Amino acid sequence: MSTNPRTRWTQWTKLLALAAVLAAFVLGAAAQRAAADQPHMQAALDALEVAENQLEQADNDKGGHKRRALELVRRAQAQVRAGIGFDRRR
């Protein structure tokens, strides 16, 4: 790498951008594989992620029900991911 700070910064920026693109590619490939081999589980996970997002955007806590719903959605997400992982190991 160059000793010029500006050039060095540019080189690091390009390197980080490349790393981000590669990470996105790897994660995207993993997500496509999950969708391809377990489409219903992936669809359920996608729906749960939408539900989580909608709950997070909802106004106030609704007497604690919003918080509890978020907890349950996140637990459901974890169970779906665990099910996907279990099936892949078999």
Backbone hydrogen bonds, N-H to C=O, Kabsch-Sander energy under -0.5 kcal/mol:
donor,donor_aa,acceptor,acceptor_aa,energy
8,R,4,N,-3.1
9,W,5,P,-2.5
10,T,6,R,-2.2
11,Q,7,T,-2.4
12,W,8,R,-2.5
13,T,9,W,-2.6
14,K,10,T,-2.4
15,L,11,Q,-2.3
16,L,12,W,-2.8
17,A,13,T,-2.4
18,L,14,K,-2.4
19,A,15,L,-2.3
20,A,16,L,-2.4
21,V,17,A,-2.3
22,L,18,L,-2.5
23,A,19,A,-2.5
24,A,20,A,-2.4
25,F,21,V,-2.2
26,V,22,L,-2.5
27,L,23,A,-2.8
28,G,24,A,-2.6
29,A,25,F,-2.4
30,A,26,V,-2.1
31,A,27,L,-2.4
32,Q,28,G,-2.4
33,R,29,A,-2.2
34,A,30,A,-2.2
35,A,31,A,-2.4
36,A,32,Q,-2.5
37,D,33,R,-2.6
38,Q,34,A,-1.7
42,Q,38,Q,-2.6
43,A,39,P,-2.2
44,A,40,H,-2.2
45,L,41,M,-2.3
46,D,42,Q,-2.6
47,A,43,A,-2.3
48,L,44,A,-2.3
49,E,45,L,-2.1
50,V,46,D,-1.9
51,A,47,A,-2.5
52,E,48,L,-2.6
53,N,49,E,-2.1
54,Q,50,V,-2.6
55,L,51,A,-2.6
56,E,52,E,-2.3
57,Q,53,N,-1.5
58,A,54,Q,-0.9
58,A,55,L,-0.6
65,H,62,K,-1.4
66,K,61,D,-2.3
67,R,61,D,-0.5
68,R,64,G,-2.0
69,A,65,H,-2.6
70,L,66,K,-2.5
71,E,67,R,-2.1
72,L,68,R,-2.4
73,V,69,A,-2.6
74,R,70,L,-2.5
75,R,71,E,-2.1
76,A,72,L,-2.5
77,Q,73,V,-2.6
78,A,74,R,-2.0
79,Q,75,R,-2.1
80,V,76,A,-2.5
81,R,77,Q,-2.6
82,A,78,A,-2.4
83,G,79,Q,-2.4
84,I,80,V,-2.5
85,G,81,R,-2.6
86,F,82,A,-2.8
87,D,83,G,-2.4
88,R,84,I,-1.8
89,R,85,G,-1.4
90,R,86,F,-0.7
90,R,87,D,-0.6
